[in-house]
């Protein structure tokens, strides 16, 4: 196994830990807000402009994009046999697109 593969494996596991934490916080917040009777508009009004929530979801987006791109790379290599530079470029583009779309969603909600 190459050093690159070891680093990707470690990044996949590290982002899984971050995602697990983010998903728990995200779901707990939704459950708390909904049980408190808040509407989507009230939730957005409370979170708009919040630096803390903006940073939290930024971390969430980066972890999801990295985790998803590495996972898709592995799936394509194992199931389809797509490896090499062209696969790497495609996966990098995919990861960048996920990141950009996630950051756009954060900007729409928090700015």
C-alpha positions as CSV (number, residue, x, y, z in Angstrom):
1,X,0.0,0.0,0.0
2,X,1.4,3.4,-1.0
3,X,1.8,6.4,1.3
4,X,-1.0,8.1,-0.7
5,X,-3.4,5.2,0.0
6,X,-2.5,5.3,3.7
7,X,-3.2,9.0,3.8
8,X,-6.5,8.6,2.0
9,X,-7.5,5.8,4.3
10,X,-6.6,7.9,7.4
11,X,-8.5,10.9,5.9
12,X,-11.6,8.7,5.3
13,X,-11.6,7.5,8.9
14,X,-10.9,11.0,10.3
15,X,-13.8,12.6,8.3
16,X,-16.1,9.7,9.4
17,X,-15.4,10.7,13.1
18,X,-16.1,14.4,12.3
19,X,-19.3,13.5,10.3
20,X,-20.6,11.3,13.2
21,X,-20.3,14.2,15.6
22,X,-21.8,16.7,13.1
23,X,-24.8,14.4,12.3
24,X,-25.5,13.9,16.0
25,X,-25.4,17.7,16.7
26,X,-27.5,18.4,13.6
27,X,-30.2,15.9,14.4
28,X,-30.3,16.8,18.0
29,X,-30.7,20.4,17.1
30,X,-33.5,19.6,14.7
31,X,-35.4,17.5,17.2
32,X,-35.0,20.1,19.9
33,X,-36.2,22.9,17.6
34,X,-39.2,21.0,16.3
35,X,-40.3,19.8,19.7
36,X,-40.0,23.4,20.9
37,X,-42.6,24.3,18.2
38,X,-40.3,26.4,16.0
39,X,-41.1,26.8,12.4
40,X,-38.5,26.6,9.6
41,X,-38.7,30.4,9.3
42,X,-38.1,30.9,13.0
43,X,-35.1,28.5,12.9
44,X,-33.6,30.4,10.0
45,X,-34.2,33.7,11.8
46,X,-32.3,32.4,14.8
47,X,-29.4,31.0,12.8
48,X,-28.9,33.7,10.2
49,X,-25.7,35.5,10.8
50,X,-24.5,33.1,13.5
51,X,-20.8,32.6,13.2
52,X,-20.9,29.5,15.4
53,X,-23.5,27.7,13.2
54,X,-21.8,28.9,10.1
55,X,-18.5,27.5,11.2
56,X,-20.1,24.3,12.3
57,X,-21.8,23.7,9.0
58,X,-18.6,24.7,7.1
59,X,-16.7,21.9,8.9
60,X,-19.7,19.6,8.2
61,X,-19.5,20.4,4.4
62,X,-15.7,19.9,4.2
63,X,-15.9,16.6,6.0
64,X,-18.7,15.4,3.9
65,X,-17.0,16.4,0.6
66,X,-13.7,14.8,1.5
67,X,-15.4,11.7,2.9
68,X,-17.7,11.3,-0.1
69,X,-15.0,11.9,-2.7
70,X,-12.6,9.3,-1.1
71,X,-15.5,6.8,-0.8
72,X,-16.5,7.3,-4.4
73,X,-12.9,6.9,-5.5
74,X,-12.7,3.6,-3.7
75,X,-16.0,2.4,-5.1
76,X,-15.1,3.3,-8.7
77,X,-11.7,1.6,-8.3
78,X,-13.1,-1.6,-6.8
79,X,-16.4,-2.0,-8.8
80,X,-15.5,-0.4,-12.2
81,X,-11.8,-0.7,-12.2
82,X,-11.4,3.0,-12.9
83,X,-8.0,4.0,-11.6
84,X,-5.2,6.4,-12.7
85,X,-5.0,10.1,-13.4
86,X,-8.4,10.4,-15.2
87,X,-10.2,8.9,-12.2
88,X,-8.2,11.1,-9.8
89,X,-9.2,14.2,-11.8
90,X,-12.8,13.2,-11.9
91,X,-13.0,12.5,-8.2
92,X,-11.2,15.8,-7.4
93,X,-13.8,17.7,-9.5
94,X,-16.5,15.8,-7.7
95,X,-15.1,16.7,-4.3
96,X,-14.7,20.4,-5.3
97,X,-18.3,20.5,-6.7
98,X,-19.6,19.0,-3.4
99,X,-17.7,21.6,-1.4
100,X,-18.9,24.5,-3.6
101,X,-22.5,23.4,-3.4
102,X,-22.3,23.0,0.3
103,X,-20.7,26.3,0.9
104,X,-23.3,28.0,-1.3
105,X,-26.0,26.5,0.9
106,X,-24.3,27.8,4.0
107,X,-24.0,31.2,2.4
108,X,-27.7,31.2,1.5
109,X,-28.7,30.4,5.1
110,X,-26.2,32.2,7.2
111,X,-25.3,35.4,5.3
